[in-house]
Amino acid sequence: MPITLENKLSNLINEIKEIKKDLILQELKKTRISKHKINKWKMLGEKVSSKWENISVIEEINQQREKS
């Protein structure tokens, strides 16, 4: 029995919805990975800052940029 036009349209709509869900899930995964990397950099910055006397990593970077 041939598929009706309505059934074809319904199938396409369902496929588009599935693709949309997959894209959203991929974006969420990318966001989680990015946030994790940012947190790791922040922790590293805090660790370095704690070893330096009276200067934070950000202040040091700014001073280095001003020298250039």
Secondary structure, DSSP 8 states (H G I E B T S, - for coil): ----HHHHHHHHHHHHHHHHHHHHHHHHHHHHHHHHHHHHHHHHHHHHHHHSSS--HHHHHHHHHHH-
